Amino acid sequence: MISLSIKRQIWTLKEPFVISRVSMEKSYVVVVELNDGQNIGKGECEPHESDPSFMDKITATIESLRTKIEAGMSRDELNQLLPAGPARNSIDCAMWDLEAKQKGKRAWELAGIELKQPLITAYTICISSPFEMASKAALNKHRELLKLKLDSKNALASVKAVRKAAPNPEIIVDANEAWTYQQLIQLSQPLAKLGVCLIEQPLPAGKDKELKNYNGPIPLCADESCLDRSSLGEVKERYQFINIKLDKTGGLTEALCLVDEAKKQGLRIMVGCMTGTSLAMAPAMLIGAMAEFCDLDGPLLLAKDRVPALRYENSIIHRPQKEMWG
């Protein structure tokens, strides 16, 4: 028998995390623990980027499956019972962790993945004035990859300021659905000249049909437009990359399947995260091992991470220790 424990936790960010649609000061997460009497498997999800009331909804969803989970439900059964989303993610990742501990293997070995050592993550600079974004970029100019959150205002000025302050890093820009197609076309050439290597989710999900006509110099990456394998039919006609987040796919199991199917359809891979702790980043590292871009900087944005935690050296992420996850 398995014993299920559900914990709700609040983690404070170092500073407000500002994107085009919301500003956040805390990360609201739900942690699932599965205890077989000898081993404990753990998984973490972030139910909503800014609304703590979603913790209640996710907790209730997980609780509704308590009997089946404690009876030893499999990951495949879980994927049949719950839709993609945070609740399934926390359970799925806990199942992977528990199985790894029970079998005395690492989760990436169970998945048949060579987890490269180390991964290099992007470091996110949130929306503020061009001057403030440049100041933050100057403090992080030693990093290999910066990710800039942008909205429909001052986008080009912000990237110019950041590039001047940090000449060397690669740059990803993320509009979080804030642009129009006309803005994308206007910005793509100037951004390419500034060395931007990827544009993430420029148009709102569900309103991005015009991207079929995009032929700009910078590849596009679907984030909000790509949830799981069911999204790929439309995504492959509009984007060149997909950003895989475990809270969207509903866990590592679906994320691994999504990687395989996306690559078969000619899409390239980025792995992303919410503003969670190391417990949420660790399983996503398996996707990072197969991705061209890695954005797993959640713990770097927190005032304090959980213990034990992943070891970060600047933007280098070391493999999780057995005691932490997987």
N, C-alpha and C positions, 0 to 999 in steps of 0.2 A: 504493500500500500504506500501511496504517496501522500504526504501532508502538504497542503497548499497554504501559503501565507501571502497576504496582499498588503503592501505598505505604500502610503502616500507620503511624498517628501517634497519639500520646497528648498531650492538652491538659489542663493542670491548671485546675481551677475556682478562682475567688477564695475560695470557701467551700463547705462541703458543700451539695449540692443535695438537699433532703429532700422526698420526696413520700410518699403513704400507704403505698406498698409497698416503698420502697427509699431508701437514702441514697447519693449519689454524690460522689466527690471528683475524678474525672477523666472526661474525654470520650475515648472510644476510637473513632477514625474510620478509614475506609479511603478513600483518594483514588485515583481512576482518571485517568490521563493518556493522551490519544490524540494522537499526533504524526504529522502527514502530511509532515514534512520542512520545512515552512514555518510551520505553525501548531500550537499545542498546545491541545486542549480538555480541560477539567478538570471533574470531578464528585466530590462528597464524600458519604459516607453514614456513619451511626452504626449499626453492626450490632446493638448491644444497649446499653441504657442503663447497665448496670453490669458486665457480664460480658465481660472481654477475650478469652475463648476464642472468642467469636463472630467475632472478626476473622479467625481461621483459616478458619472455615466460609465466610464471605463471600468471602475471598480465593480459596479453592478453587473456589467457584462461578463467580467471574469468570474465573479461569484456565481453567476448562473450556470457555469460549467464545472463548479467545484466537484460534484459527484463523479463526473466523467474523468476529470483531471486526476482526482485522487485514486480512481480505479485503474489508472495507467493508460489513458488515451494516447494515441500516437500523434505525431506531427501531421500525418496525412489526414487523420480523422479531424484534427483541429482545423485544418484548412478547409474541410468540408462544412464544418459547423459555424465558423465565423468568417465574415468578409474581411478583406484586406483592411488594415488599420492598426492603430496603436495597441488595442487590447490583445489582438492576436500576436502582435510582435513581442510583447512582454512574455507571454506564455511560451511561444515558439523558441525564443532565445534561452529561456530558462530550461526548456527541454533539451536543447543542444548542450548546454552547460552540464546538466545532470548526466546525460549520456556519456559525455567526454570523461567526467569524473568516475562514473561507474566502470567504464571500459579501460581506464588508465591511459587514454589517448588524448591528443589535443583535438579541438573541434575541427581545425583545418585538415587534420589527417582523416577524420571521419568523412569530411566533405570531399576529399581527394584533391586538396588545393595545396600548393606550395606557397606558404605565407612568406613573402620576401621580407628581408630584414635590412633596413627599416623601410617604413612608408614615409613619404614626404607629404605633409598636409598643407593646404592653403591656410592663410590667416585672414580673417574677415575684418574689413574696415566698414563700419556702418555709415548710414547717411548722416551727414552734417554739412557745414559749410565747406567749400573747397579748401579754405585755409586750415580748418580743423582736420579734414581728411588728410591733407598733406602733412600736417604735424604728426598724425598717427603713423602715416606711411614712413616718415623719416625715422621714427623709432623702430620700425620694422623693415628697414631697407635691406637688412642682412638676410631676410627670408627669401626662399626661392619662388614662392607663389603667393600673391595677394589676391583676395577676392573683394571687390568693391560693391557694396550695396548702393544702388542708384534709384532715383525716381524720375519723374518727367522734367524736373527743374535742375539746372546747373550740371547736367550729366557730363557734358564734354569738358566744362571748366573744371569739374572735380577730377576727372581722369588726367587732364593736363597737369593739374597741381600735384597729384599723386606721382605722376611719372617724373616730374621735375625733382620731387623730394626723394624718390626711390627709383633711380635709373635702371637698375638691374633685374628686379624680379619680373617673372611672367605675371600677367594680370588677367583675371577673369572679371567680367562685370555681370551683375545680377540685378535685373530690373524688377523682379518679383511681380510681373504682370502689369507694370506701370506705364509702358509705352504704347503708342499707336504704331501701325505699320509704317506710316509716313516718317515718324521719328526714327524708327529703326533704319530705314533707308538713308535718311539724312546723316545719321550718326555712324553708320558702319565703316565708311571710308576713313573719316578722321580718326576713329578709334583704332582702326587697323594700323594707321601711321604711328599711333602711340604705342603700338606693340600689344594691344589687347588680343588674346589668343582664343577667347570663347565668350559668347554672349548667352546668358542664362535667362530663360523664360521672359522674353521681351514683351509679349502680348498676353492678355488674360486667357487662362485655360478655357476652352470651349468657344473662344472668339479669335482663334488663331489660324483660320482657314487661309488667310492671305499669305501665310508663310510658305505655301506651296510655290509661290512665285518668287520667293527670295533667292537671290543669286549673288549675295554679297561676299566680301572677302573674309569674313569671320564666321566660323561655324556656329550654329545655334544649338543650345542644349535645353531639352524639355525637363522641367521640374514639376510644377503643379499640373502640367498636362500629362504626365506619365505616372500612374499609380502602380500598376502591375502589368502582367502580360496582356490583359484585356485592352490596354491602352495602345498597344503597338500598331494596330492597323492604321490609325490616324497619325500617330507620332512619326512613323517612318517616312511619311510624305511631307513632313513639315520641319523636321529637325535632323541633325546629324549625330547628336549625342543625347543620352538620357542621364539624368541625375537620379541614382537609386538611393532611396532612404528607407530604412527598415520600418519606420513608422508608417510609411505609405504602403509598402508591399505587404505589411502584416507579418514581418519576420524574415529570418535568414533563409528559411526553406523556399519561400516564393522568390526572394531576391536572387538566389542562386539559379533558379529556373529562368528568371527574367534576364539575367546575364546571358545565358545560353541562347535563348530565343532572340534576344535583341541582336546579338552578334550574327546569328544566322540571317537576320534581316538587314544586315549591313550597318547597324547602329553602333556607335562607339560609347564607351562607358565612363561615367563619373560617379563617384560615391559621395553622398552628402550626409548631413546630420541635422538634428535640431539642437537646441542649447542644453543638451543633457550632460551627464557625468561620464566618467570612463566606462562605466558598466554598459552604457548605450553604444559607445564607440567601439568596444572590443569586438563584438560580433561583426560589425560593419567592416572591420579590417580584412575579413575574408573576401569581401567584395572589392575592397581597395587593392588587394593583390592582383585583381584582374582588370583594374581601371586605369585609364590614362591620366585622370585627374582625381585627386583625393581631397575632400574637404571634411575633415574630422577634427575640427578645432574646438568643439564644444567645451571641453574642460579648460581650455586656455582662456575662455571668456567668463568662467566662473570665479567668484571671489575665493572659493575653496572647493576642491574636488573631494570625492569620497576616498576612504582608505579601506583596502588597498586600491591603488589607482594605476592607470597606464603611466609609463615613464615617457615624458616629452623632453626632448632636448632641442630648444628653439622650435623648429617645425618638424623635427624627426620624431616619429612615433615608434617606440619599441614594442615588440610582441607582448601581449598580456601574460603575466605570470599565472600559473595554474590556480593559485589561490584566488585570483581575481575573477577570471572567466575562462571557460573553454580549455 
